[in-house]
């Protein structure tokens, strides 16, 4: 496994970010969905214990925007883990206002995907990072899109970006995808928690 390069984040820079509550307070979009995701999340005992037993708190730098669906889905998971374990110190930066930070954490080296969660130890050595969503969730969403296109051919080719579809097809597909994703959300949440556990277990080993 390739080593993670040194990161230019210092404690002073980290502490310039918003707290989780400050981020929520400044949201202008998707507050209701964000709050619902936060309150409806089911966290298992073993999952929480992984974080609670950390010998020292970890710092987590977050890059996010309230318009992003993956932020609205996944940041509440990190927020709940932080609140219920008392072992994660979150600082959140808005992606579009901090390109100099974002460009250190590009998805596959080129995409400004969010959310980004970067975990640091007390000396600000990077432990690991989470970007956007687990690959398994991406694959499941692609499968859902293909299945809908097979069931409803008028929704277009599954490789066509949703935004490029005719308006009627786009609206219908968006509604159907939302239904499918709501059904798979508990599993998606479990896989996000598992990915975050994998990162912090490196600090606990």
N, CA, C and O of each residue as an XYZ file, in Angstrom:
820
protein
N       0.841     -1.196      0.000
C       0.000      0.000      0.000
C       0.879      1.250      0.000
O       1.823      1.347      0.785
N       0.569      2.208     -0.882
C       1.374      3.415     -0.979
C       1.198      4.264      0.278
O       0.102      4.348      0.832
N       2.282      4.890      0.720
C       2.193      5.737      1.894
C       1.519      7.052      1.535
O       1.578      7.504      0.391
N       0.878      7.658      2.526
C       0.204      8.935      2.327
C       1.236     10.046      2.462
O       1.971     10.074      3.449
N       1.314     10.957      1.504
C       2.318     12.013      1.576
C       2.074     12.962      2.737
O       0.956     13.088      3.236
N       3.146     13.629      3.156
C       3.022     14.605      4.228
C       2.028     15.687      3.822
O       1.935     16.061      2.653
N       1.283     16.185      4.821
C       0.228     17.156      4.513
C       0.553     18.500      5.127
O       1.086     18.549      6.236
N       0.246     19.604      4.438
C       0.615     20.932      4.934
C      -0.332     21.507      5.971
O      -0.283     22.710      6.229
N      -1.194     20.698      6.577
C      -2.136     21.210      7.567
C      -1.446     21.302      8.927
O      -0.880     20.327      9.422
N      -1.506     22.480      9.510
C      -0.967     22.690     10.848
C      -2.127     22.817     11.838
O      -3.281     22.971     11.438
N      -1.813     22.752     13.112
C      -2.867     22.928     14.117
C      -3.509     24.306     13.974
O      -4.729     24.436     14.077
N      -2.701     25.322     13.741
C      -3.246     26.672     13.598
C      -4.221     26.748     12.422
O      -5.292     27.344     12.534
N      -3.843     26.141     11.297
C      -4.721     26.157     10.126
C      -5.992     25.357     10.406
O      -7.091     25.784     10.053
N      -5.840     24.221     11.029
C      -6.975     23.358     11.354
C      -7.999     24.101     12.196
O      -9.199     24.025     11.932
N      -7.531     24.813     13.200
C      -8.442     25.460     14.138
C      -9.162     26.662     13.540
O     -10.036     27.238     14.188
N      -8.813     27.048     12.323
C      -9.529     28.116     11.634
C     -10.849     27.628     11.033
O     -11.677     28.435     10.612
N     -11.042     26.319     10.995
C     -12.263     25.769     10.428
C     -13.453     25.894     11.358
O     -13.305     26.153     12.552
N     -14.643     25.704     10.788
C     -15.875     25.724     11.581
C     -16.016     24.439     12.384
O     -15.539     23.381     11.973
N     -16.671     24.540     13.523
C     -17.083     23.338     14.232
C     -18.270     22.726     13.487
O     -18.837     23.346     12.588
N     -18.629     21.525     13.865
C     -19.778     20.858     13.250
C     -21.050     21.679     13.446
O     -21.828     21.852     12.508
N     -21.263     22.183     14.656
C     -22.464     22.978     14.926
C     -22.449     24.284     14.141
O     -23.495     24.738     13.676
N     -21.292     24.883     13.992
C     -21.196     26.111     13.199
C     -21.514     25.846     11.733
O     -22.166     26.660     11.079
N     -21.057     24.716     11.221
C     -21.394     24.374      9.835
C     -22.896     24.229      9.675
O     -23.478     24.765      8.732
N     -23.525     23.509     10.590
C     -24.972     23.314     10.495
C     -25.717     24.653     10.576
O     -26.717     24.849      9.887
N     -25.238     25.556     11.402
C     -25.909     26.839     11.585
C     -25.845     27.712     10.335
O     -26.741     28.521     10.093
N     -24.787     27.548      9.542
C     -24.649     28.404      8.359
C     -25.246     27.777      7.095
O     -25.215     28.395      6.030
N     -25.789     26.560      7.199
C     -26.373     25.914      6.027
C     -27.572     26.708      5.517
O     -28.387     27.193      6.302
N     -27.670     26.834      4.206
C     -28.820     27.493      3.587
C     -29.635     26.532      2.740
O     -30.710     26.887      2.256
N     -29.125     25.302      2.557
C     -29.823     24.287      1.772
C     -29.759     22.945      2.496
O     -28.804     22.653      3.217
N     -30.785     22.146      2.290
C     -30.810     20.740      2.719
C     -30.747     20.534      4.226
O     -30.370     19.456      4.686
N     -31.116     21.566      5.011
C     -31.051     21.393      6.469
C     -31.961     20.270      6.959
O     -31.574     19.480      7.820
N     -33.161     20.205      6.413
C     -34.118     19.197      6.885
C     -33.611     17.792      6.600
O     -33.695     16.914      7.458
N     -33.086     17.576      5.405
C     -32.551     16.257      5.062
C     -31.318     15.933      5.887
O     -31.138     14.794      6.318
N     -30.470     16.926      6.108
C     -29.268     16.731      6.929
C     -29.668     16.295      8.333
O     -29.126     15.327      8.867
N     -30.620     17.013      8.929
C     -31.065     16.700     10.290
C     -31.708     15.324     10.360
O     -31.502     14.582     11.320
N     -32.491     14.986      9.336
C     -33.124     13.667      9.293
C     -32.077     12.556      9.220
O     -32.185     11.546      9.915
N     -31.075     12.747      8.384
C     -30.014     11.746      8.274
C     -29.267     11.581      9.593
O     -28.889     10.472      9.972
N     -29.063     12.679     10.274
C     -28.354     12.646     11.558
C     -29.171     11.903     12.611
O     -28.634     11.063     13.334
N     -30.461     12.206     12.701
C     -31.282     11.627     13.768
C     -31.684     10.184     13.481
O     -31.901      9.408     14.412
N     -31.786      9.814     12.210
C     -32.233      8.465     11.860
C     -31.101      7.445     11.753
O     -31.352      6.259     11.535
N     -29.875      7.896     11.903
C     -28.736      6.988     11.796
C     -28.703      5.998     12.960
O     -28.793      6.392     14.123
N     -28.574      4.731     12.640
C     -28.430      3.691     13.665
C     -26.954      3.306     13.778
O     -26.364      2.789     12.829
N     -26.373      3.558     14.932
C     -24.970      3.210     15.165
C     -24.900      2.002     16.100
O     -25.510      1.992     17.169
N     -24.150      0.990     15.679
C     -24.003     -0.205     16.493
C     -23.027     -0.007     17.645
O     -22.155      0.860     17.597
N     -23.186     -0.819     18.672
C     -22.303     -0.741     19.843
C     -20.841     -0.927     19.453
O     -19.983     -0.160     19.892
N     -20.549     -1.922     18.646
C     -19.162     -2.188     18.253
C     -18.572     -1.034     17.457
O     -17.392     -0.711     17.594
N     -19.407     -0.412     16.622
C     -18.926      0.729     15.852
C     -18.511      1.864     16.771
O     -17.431      2.433     16.616
N     -19.370      2.193     17.730
C     -19.045      3.275     18.645
C     -17.836      2.949     19.515
O     -17.007      3.817     19.791
N     -17.740      1.695     19.943
C     -16.621      1.317     20.799
C     -15.284      1.479     20.085
O     -14.277      1.789     20.721
N     -15.265      1.273     18.774
C     -14.026      1.466     18.019
C     -13.509      2.886     18.202
O     -12.303      3.105     18.323
N     -14.422      3.847     18.221
C     -14.026      5.248     18.385
C     -13.802      5.597     19.854
O     -12.863      6.322     20.182
N     -14.646      5.094     20.728
C     -14.537      5.443     22.149
C     -13.244      4.938     22.777
O     -12.722      5.548     23.710
N     -12.730      3.826     22.266
C     -11.526      3.267     22.881
C     -10.230      3.850     22.324
O      -9.147      3.414     22.718
N     -10.313      4.814     21.430
C      -9.096      5.459     20.953
C      -8.333      6.050     22.134
O      -8.938      6.699     22.987
N      -7.021      5.842     22.202
C      -6.267      6.327     23.361
C      -6.230      7.845     23.464
O      -6.131      8.390     24.563
N      -6.309      8.531     22.326
C      -6.304      9.995     22.298
C      -7.263     10.470     21.216
O      -7.507      9.757     20.243
N      -7.805     11.666     21.381
C      -8.683     12.196     20.336
C      -7.924     12.384     19.023
O      -6.714     12.606     19.009
N      -8.664     12.289     17.930
C      -8.124     12.554     16.607
C      -8.725     13.840     16.061
O      -9.871     14.177     16.356
N      -7.947     14.548     15.269
C      -8.441     15.731     14.586
C      -8.914     15.303     13.190
O      -8.241     14.529     12.510
N     -10.073     15.812     12.775
C     -10.611     15.459     11.464
C     -10.915     16.743     10.694
O     -11.812     17.501     11.062
N     -10.164     16.975      9.630
C     -10.416     18.098      8.747
C     -11.456     17.675      7.717
O     -11.330     16.622      7.092
N     -12.477     18.498      7.545
C     -13.577     18.182      6.635
C     -13.681     19.270      5.574
O     -13.606     20.459      5.882
N     -13.855     18.855      4.329
C     -14.179     19.763      3.236
C     -15.587     19.437      2.778
O     -15.887     18.280      2.482
N     -16.459     20.443      2.714
C     -17.876     20.171      2.480
C     -18.562     21.393      1.878
O     -18.018     22.497      1.885
N     -19.768     21.169      1.358
C     -20.692     22.216      0.919
C     -22.107     21.688      1.145
O     -22.358     20.492      0.996
N     -23.029     22.581      1.505
C     -24.367     22.097      1.842
C     -25.209     21.714      0.629
O     -26.281     21.132      0.793
N     -24.752     22.026     -0.589
C     -25.505     21.634     -1.785
C     -25.189     20.211     -2.230
O     -25.869     19.669     -3.101
N     -24.182     19.612     -1.650
C     -23.696     18.309     -2.113
C     -24.448     17.167     -1.432
O     -24.488     17.090     -0.204
N     -25.040     16.281     -2.230
C     -25.788     15.161     -1.684
C     -24.946     14.234     -0.835
O     -25.420     13.743      0.189
N     -23.701     13.980     -1.234
C     -22.850     13.088     -0.445
C     -22.462     13.715      0.880
O     -22.286     13.000      1.867
N     -22.325     15.035      0.928
C     -22.094     15.714      2.204
C     -23.306     15.547      3.113
O     -23.166     15.220      4.292
N     -24.488     15.771      2.565
C     -25.719     15.672      3.356
C     -25.942     14.243      3.836
O     -26.512     14.031      4.906
N     -25.499     13.270      3.060
C     -25.619     11.867      3.462
C     -24.579     11.465      4.502
O     -24.901     10.766      5.463
N     -23.330     11.901      4.316
C     -22.222     11.294      5.059
C     -21.658     12.137      6.193
O     -21.138     11.586      7.163
N     -21.747     13.460      6.097
C     -21.238     14.268      7.210
C     -22.027     14.042      8.502
O     -21.418     14.042      9.572
N     -23.366     13.847      8.460
C     -24.069     13.538      9.714
C     -23.571     12.269     10.394
O     -23.639     12.157     11.618
N     -23.074     11.318      9.619
C     -22.524     10.091     10.213
C     -21.283     10.432     11.028
O     -21.140     10.000     12.172
N     -20.387     11.211     10.427
C     -19.179     11.626     11.146
C     -19.548     12.469     12.361
O     -18.942     12.328     13.423
N     -20.550     13.351     12.207
C     -20.965     14.186     13.334
C     -21.483     13.375     14.506
O     -21.164     13.667     15.658
N     -22.283     12.356     14.215
C     -22.788     11.493     15.292
C     -21.662     10.712     15.950
O     -21.631     10.592     17.175
N     -20.749     10.186     15.169
C     -19.621      9.446     15.741
C     -18.788     10.347     16.647
O     -18.331      9.921     17.708
N     -18.596     11.595     16.222
C     -17.831     12.538     17.042
C     -18.563     12.838     18.346
O     -17.960     12.832     19.419
N     -19.864     13.099     18.247
C     -20.639     13.469     19.435
C     -20.717     12.327     20.440
O     -20.630     12.552     21.647
N     -20.881     11.103     19.947
C     -21.135      9.977     20.847
C     -19.863      9.288     21.330
O     -19.905      8.485     22.261
N     -18.742      9.599     20.705
C     -17.483      9.006     21.168
C     -16.630      9.990     21.948
O     -15.819      9.582     22.780
N     -16.803     11.293     21.689
C     -15.957     12.341     22.282
C     -14.488     12.158     21.936
O     -13.613     12.603     22.679
N     -14.211     11.502     20.804
C     -12.819     11.247     20.422
C     -12.463     11.831     19.058
O     -11.378     11.568     18.540
N     -13.361     12.619     18.471
C     -13.077     13.231     17.171
C     -13.319     14.730     17.273
O     -14.405     15.170     17.653
N     -12.304     15.507     16.931
C     -12.405     16.963     16.915
C     -12.541     17.388     15.459
O     -11.576     17.310     14.697
N     -13.737     17.840     15.064
C     -14.002     18.173     13.661
C     -13.800     19.661     13.408
O     -14.172     20.502     14.226
N     -13.200     19.973     12.251
C     -13.143     21.345     11.760
C     -13.488     21.304     10.285
O     -12.890     20.557      9.511
N     -14.467     22.124      9.904
C     -15.048     22.045      8.571
C     -14.727     23.305      7.777
O     -14.876     24.426      8.263
N     -14.284     23.089      6.541
C     -13.971     24.172      5.612
C     -14.864     24.023      4.381
O     -15.067     22.915      3.885
N     -15.391     25.138      3.896
C     -16.186     25.105      2.680
C     -15.264     24.930      1.483
O     -14.330     25.707      1.283
N     -15.536     23.910      0.697
C     -14.660     23.575     -0.424
C     -14.396     24.762     -1.343
O     -13.250     25.031     -1.703
N     -15.461     25.473     -1.723
C     -15.315     26.505     -2.745
C     -14.599     27.745     -2.238
O     -14.132     28.562     -3.032
N     -14.510     27.891     -0.922
C     -13.779     29.022     -0.348
C     -12.338     28.679     -0.003
O     -11.554     29.564      0.341
N     -11.983     27.400     -0.093
C     -10.638     26.974      0.314
C     -10.025     26.021     -0.720
O      -9.723     24.872     -0.399
N      -9.840     26.497     -1.961
C      -9.272     25.614     -2.989
C      -7.861     25.142     -2.666
O      -7.442     24.077     -3.119
N      -7.125     25.934     -1.881
C      -5.759     25.537     -1.545
C      -5.751     24.301     -0.649
O      -4.806     23.514     -0.689
N      -6.797     24.125      0.157
C      -6.935     22.902      0.943
C      -7.468     21.766      0.078
O      -6.952     20.648      0.101
N      -8.511     22.078     -0.685
C      -9.159     21.051     -1.494
C      -8.178     20.380     -2.436
O      -8.254     19.170     -2.646
N      -7.270     21.136     -2.999
C      -6.374     20.570     -4.006
C      -5.343     19.615     -3.413
O      -4.617     18.954     -4.157
N      -5.267     19.532     -2.092
C      -4.430     18.517     -1.454
C      -5.122     17.160     -1.373
O      -4.478     16.150     -1.089
N      -6.435     17.132     -1.623
C      -7.222     15.915     -1.386
C      -8.119     15.587     -2.579
O      -9.290     15.248     -2.413
N      -7.567     15.691     -3.759
C      -8.339     15.421     -4.966
C      -8.659     13.937     -5.086
O      -7.816     13.085     -4.809
N      -9.860     13.646     -5.493
C     -10.281     12.260     -5.726
C      -9.602     11.753     -6.993
O      -9.741     12.337     -8.068
N      -8.860     10.649     -6.844
C      -8.078     10.084     -7.945
C      -7.118     11.097     -8.555
O      -6.753     10.994     -9.726
N      -6.717     12.068     -7.759
C      -5.732     13.033     -8.204
C      -6.254     14.125     -9.108
O      -5.471     14.949     -9.582
N      -7.582     14.160     -9.370
C      -8.070     15.184    -10.297
C      -9.440     15.771     -9.962
O      -9.745     16.873    -10.419
N     -10.276     15.084     -9.185
C     -11.636     15.556     -8.961
C     -11.785     16.172     -7.567
O     -11.282     15.633     -6.581
N     -12.486     17.311     -7.505
C     -12.727     17.973     -6.223
C     -13.980     17.402     -5.559
O     -14.918     18.134     -5.242
N     -13.979     16.112     -5.359
C     -15.124     15.411     -4.766
C     -15.211     15.717     -3.277
O     -14.198     15.833     -2.588
N     -16.439     15.843     -2.798
C     -16.678     16.042     -1.369
C     -17.820     15.126     -0.922
O     -18.624     14.696     -1.748
N     -17.898     14.825      0.374
C     -17.044     15.350      1.428
C     -15.666     14.704      1.427
O     -15.457     13.618      0.885
N     -14.741     15.411      2.053
C     -13.424     14.875      2.364
C     -13.284     14.895      3.876
O     -13.503     15.929      4.507
N     -12.920     13.754      4.466
C     -12.623     13.660      5.890
C     -11.164     13.220      6.008
O     -10.811     12.128      5.562
N     -10.322     14.049      6.599
C      -8.904     13.708      6.756
C      -8.598     13.586      8.242
O      -8.780     14.540      8.999
N      -8.136     12.422      8.654
C      -7.886     12.121     10.062
C      -6.410     12.339     10.389
O      -5.526     11.860      9.678
N      -6.157     13.074     11.483
C      -4.797     13.369     11.932
C      -4.623     12.939     13.385
O      -5.574     12.947     14.167
N      -3.393     12.564     13.731
C      -3.085     12.310     15.135
C      -2.754     13.637     15.825
O      -2.889     14.702     15.224
N      -2.325     13.568     17.076
C      -2.115     14.794     17.839
C      -0.981     15.655     17.294
O      -0.922     16.852     17.576
N      -0.079     15.056     16.515
C       1.023     15.805     15.903
C       0.727     16.201     14.461
O       1.610     16.674     13.746
N      -0.506     16.009     14.043
C      -0.960     16.316     12.686
C      -0.230     15.507     11.625
O       0.058     15.984     10.527
N       0.056     14.276     11.991
C       0.434     13.285     10.990
C      -0.861     12.667     10.460
O      -1.736     12.285     11.237
N      -0.976     12.574      9.149
C      -2.207     12.036      8.581
C      -2.290     10.529      8.799
O      -1.334      9.792      8.557
N      -3.455     10.095      9.261
C      -3.727      8.673      9.482
C      -4.438      8.071      8.281
O      -4.153      6.945      7.876
N      -5.363      8.829      7.718
C      -6.108      8.320      6.575
C      -7.147      9.328      6.139
O      -7.388     10.330      6.813
N      -7.758      9.049      5.001
C      -8.750      9.979      4.463
C      -9.918      9.223      3.835
O      -9.769      8.107      3.338
N     -11.072      9.860      3.874
C     -12.299      9.360      3.270
C     -12.753     10.418      2.277
O     -12.848     11.595      2.625
N     -13.034     10.010      1.044
C     -13.441     10.962      0.011
C     -14.751     10.511     -0.624
O     -14.846      9.401     -1.148
N     -15.741     11.364     -0.573
C     -17.024     11.251     -1.250
C     -17.918     10.163     -0.655
O     -18.848     10.455      0.097
N     -17.623      8.894     -1.003
C     -18.425      7.762     -0.534
C     -17.629      6.482     -0.783
O     -16.689      6.500     -1.577
N     -17.979      5.365     -0.123
C     -17.303      4.098     -0.409
C     -17.553      3.647     -1.853
O     -18.607      3.923     -2.424
N     -16.587      2.963     -2.423
C     -16.735      2.466     -3.793
C     -17.934      1.532     -3.918
O     -18.581      1.487     -4.964
N     -18.232      0.786     -2.855
C     -19.372     -0.127     -2.897
C     -20.685      0.627     -3.066
O     -21.604      0.133     -3.720
N     -20.779      1.821     -2.479
C     -21.991      2.630     -2.620
C     -22.094      3.165     -4.047
O     -23.175      3.178     -4.636
N     -20.974      3.600     -4.590
C     -20.968      4.062     -5.989
C     -21.411      2.954     -6.919
O     -22.204      3.190     -7.831
N     -20.907      1.740     -6.703
C     -21.277      0.605     -7.560
C     -22.758      0.282     -7.424
O     -23.418     -0.016     -8.420
N     -23.290      0.336     -6.209
C     -24.702      0.046     -6.000
C     -25.578      1.091     -6.704
O     -26.607      0.744     -7.282
N     -25.181      2.347     -6.659
C     -25.942      3.389     -7.340
C     -25.924      3.187     -8.851
O     -26.931      3.415     -9.522
N     -24.787      2.762     -9.385
C     -24.719      2.486    -10.822
C     -25.639      1.327    -11.183
O     -26.303      1.357    -12.219
N     -25.678      0.311    -10.332
C     -26.580     -0.824    -10.565
C     -28.041     -0.374    -10.532
O     -28.854     -0.827    -11.338
N     -28.367      0.519     -9.598
C     -29.741      1.021     -9.513
C     -30.116      1.782    -10.780
O     -31.230      1.646    -11.286
N     -29.188      2.580    -11.284
C     -29.465      3.341    -12.503
C     -29.653      2.398    -13.697
O     -30.551      2.601    -14.514
N     -28.819      1.384    -13.796
C     -28.952      0.436    -14.914
C     -30.273     -0.317    -14.840
O     -30.939     -0.515    -15.856
N     -30.647     -0.735    -13.643
C     -31.897     -1.475    -13.482
C     -33.101     -0.619    -13.857
O     -34.046     -1.113    -14.472
N     -33.074      0.647    -13.495
C     -34.181      1.536    -13.838
C     -34.247      1.781    -15.346
O     -35.331      1.865    -15.922
N     -33.089      1.894    -15.970
C     -33.069      2.112    -17.418
C     -33.593      0.890    -18.169
O     -34.224      1.019    -19.217
N     -33.326     -0.292    -17.625
C     -33.862     -1.509    -18.244
C     -35.374     -1.599    -18.036
O     -36.107     -2.022    -18.930
N     -35.827     -1.204    -16.866
C     -37.257     -1.271    -16.557
C     -38.053     -0.190    -17.286
O     -39.187     -0.411    -17.709
N     -37.430      0.989    -17.424
C     -38.103      2.125    -18.060
C     -37.189      2.673    -19.159
O     -36.427      3.606    -18.905
N     -37.243      2.122    -20.364
C     -36.342      2.543    -21.444
C     -36.439      4.030    -21.778
O     -35.486      4.607    -22.303
N     -37.569      4.650    -21.483
C     -37.724      6.074    -21.787
C     -36.857      6.954    -20.892
O     -36.746      8.156    -21.132
N     -36.236      6.368    -19.856
C     -35.362      7.139    -18.971
C     -33.954      7.289    -19.519
O     -33.102      7.913    -18.887
N     -33.704      6.717    -20.697
C     -32.428      6.946    -21.355
C     -31.355      5.952    -20.983
O     -31.524      5.110    -20.101
N     -30.248      6.076    -21.682
C     -29.091      5.218    -21.448
C     -28.516      5.490    -20.058
O     -28.393      6.648    -19.659
N     -28.161      4.436    -19.314
C     -27.675      4.654    -17.936
C     -26.347      5.393    -17.860
O     -25.967      5.861    -16.786
N     -25.629      5.510    -18.983
C     -24.364      6.247    -18.952
C     -24.555      7.740    -19.201
O     -23.610      8.518    -19.069
N     -25.768      8.141    -19.560
C     -26.032      9.561    -19.798
C     -26.181     10.292    -18.466
O     -27.002      9.888    -17.642
N     -25.415     11.354    -18.230
C     -25.587     12.111    -16.984
C     -27.038     12.557    -16.806
O     -27.694     12.964    -17.765
N     -27.524     12.477    -15.581
C     -28.924     12.807    -15.306
C     -29.259     14.213    -15.790
O     -30.340     14.444    -16.332
N     -28.344     15.142    -15.598
C     -28.600     16.520    -15.984
C     -28.735     16.739    -17.479
O     -29.218     17.788    -17.904
N     -28.315     15.765    -18.290
C     -28.406     15.897    -19.741
C     -29.671     15.263    -20.316
O     -29.894     15.324    -21.525
N     -30.488     14.665    -19.481
C     -31.721     14.047    -19.953
C     -32.792     15.119    -20.204
O     -32.735     16.200    -19.618
N     -33.771     14.819    -21.079
C     -34.923     15.718    -21.204
C     -35.582     15.907    -19.846
O     -35.536     15.015    -18.999
N     -36.192     17.061    -19.641
C     -36.684     17.417    -18.306
C     -37.623     16.366    -17.718
O     -37.476     16.003    -16.551
N     -38.574     15.875    -18.490
C     -39.525     14.901    -17.959
C     -38.823     13.630    -17.502
O     -39.120     13.097    -16.433
N     -37.884     13.143    -18.324
C     -37.136     11.941    -17.952
C     -36.243     12.205    -16.746
O     -36.105     11.352    -15.869
N     -35.641     13.382    -16.707
C     -34.752     13.717    -15.589
C     -35.523     13.731    -14.273
O     -35.067     13.168    -13.277
N     -36.692     14.375    -14.268
C     -37.490     14.459    -13.041
C     -37.927     13.069    -12.593
O     -37.835     12.735    -11.411
N     -38.400     12.265    -13.531
C     -38.868     10.915    -13.196
C     -37.722     10.054    -12.685
O     -37.872      9.351    -11.685
N     -36.580     10.104    -13.362
C     -35.437      9.306    -12.931
C     -34.962      9.742    -11.548
O     -34.636      8.904    -10.708
N     -34.924     11.039    -11.315
C     -34.483     11.540    -10.013
C     -35.386     11.020     -8.899
O     -34.902     10.634     -7.835
N     -36.686     11.010     -9.139
C     -37.637     10.500     -8.135
C     -37.422      9.013     -7.885
O     -37.409      8.569     -6.737
N     -37.257      8.250     -8.951
C     -37.078      6.809     -8.804
C     -35.751      6.477     -8.115
O     -35.687      5.574     -7.280
N     -34.701      7.206     -8.468
C     -33.409      6.975     -7.814
C     -33.488      7.316     -6.331
O     -32.897      6.625     -5.502
N     -34.210      8.373     -5.995
C     -34.349      8.741     -4.585
C     -35.039      7.633     -3.804
O     -34.669      7.349     -2.665
N     -36.038      7.007     -4.409
C     -36.726      5.896     -3.751
C     -35.764      4.726     -3.530
O     -35.717      4.155     -2.440
N     -35.010      4.377     -4.552
C     -34.073      3.252     -4.430
C     -32.998      3.545     -3.390
O     -32.629      2.671     -2.606
N     -32.502      4.773     -3.386
C     -31.438      5.117     -2.449
C     -31.948      5.168     -1.014
O     -31.208      4.864     -0.078
N     -33.214      5.553     -0.838
C     -33.793      5.534      0.510
C     -33.857      4.107      1.040
O     -33.630      3.862      2.225
N     -34.169      3.163      0.144
C     -34.238      1.760      0.551
C     -32.871      1.210      0.931
O     -32.763      0.390      1.843
N     -31.829      1.654      0.241
C     -30.492      1.115      0.501
C     -29.707      1.957      1.506
O     -28.566      1.620      1.822
N     -30.293      3.046      2.016
C     -29.539      3.950      2.885
C     -28.990      3.277      4.138
O     -27.840      3.540      4.487
N     -29.747      2.418      4.844
C     -29.130      1.767      6.010
C     -27.854      1.008      5.661
O     -26.878      1.050      6.410
N     -27.861      0.317      4.529
C     -26.659     -0.403      4.107
C     -25.555      0.577      3.720
O     -24.392      0.374      4.071
N     -25.912      1.637      3.001
C     -24.916      2.654      2.643
C     -24.273      3.230      3.898
O     -23.055      3.396      3.957
N     -25.095      3.537      4.903
C     -24.568      4.101      6.152
C     -23.594      3.134      6.828
O     -22.542      3.545      7.317
N     -23.946      1.862      6.850
C     -23.063      0.866      7.457
C     -21.705      0.849      6.770
O     -20.671      0.698      7.421
N     -21.717      1.004      5.460
C     -20.454      0.929      4.717
C     -19.618      2.195      4.913
O     -18.389      2.136      4.879
N     -20.276      3.338      5.117
C     -19.532      4.546      5.462
C     -18.900      4.388      6.843
O     -17.724      4.702      7.027
N     -19.673      3.906      7.809
C     -19.129      3.695      9.155
C     -17.964      2.720      9.114
O     -16.953      2.928      9.785
N     -18.101      1.658      8.331
C     -17.018      0.676      8.222
C     -15.746      1.320      7.658
O     -14.641      1.039      8.124
N     -15.911      2.180      6.660
C     -14.747      2.848      6.077
C     -14.068      3.763      7.094
O     -12.840      3.835      7.138
N     -14.856      4.459      7.907
C     -14.289      5.340      8.927
C     -13.644      4.535     10.047
O     -12.609      4.929     10.584
N     -14.251      3.413     10.396
C     -13.629      2.525     11.385
C     -12.273      2.038     10.901
O     -11.315      2.002     11.673
N     -12.185      1.667      9.642
C     -10.922      1.174      9.094
C      -9.817      2.219      9.265
O      -8.664      1.877      9.528
N     -10.180      3.491      9.112
C      -9.180      4.543      9.251
C      -8.736      4.675     10.702
O      -7.537      4.666     10.980
N      -9.683      4.796     11.634
C      -9.279      5.055     13.018
C      -8.636      3.831     13.659
O      -7.882      3.968     14.622
N      -8.915      2.657     13.152
C      -8.272      1.469     13.712
C      -6.760      1.487     13.464
O      -6.006      0.832     14.183
N      -6.324      2.228     12.459
C      -4.877      2.392     12.250
C      -4.249      3.163     13.393
O      -3.105      2.905     13.766
N      -5.001      4.121     13.959
C      -4.504      4.896     15.088
C      -4.526      4.098     16.364
O      -3.783      4.399     17.299
N      -5.372      3.078     16.419
C      -5.549      2.297     17.638
C      -4.694      1.041     17.634
O      -4.693      0.280     18.602
N      -3.961      0.822     16.533
C      -3.175     -0.423     16.426
C      -1.771     -0.245     16.985
O      -0.978     -1.186     16.974
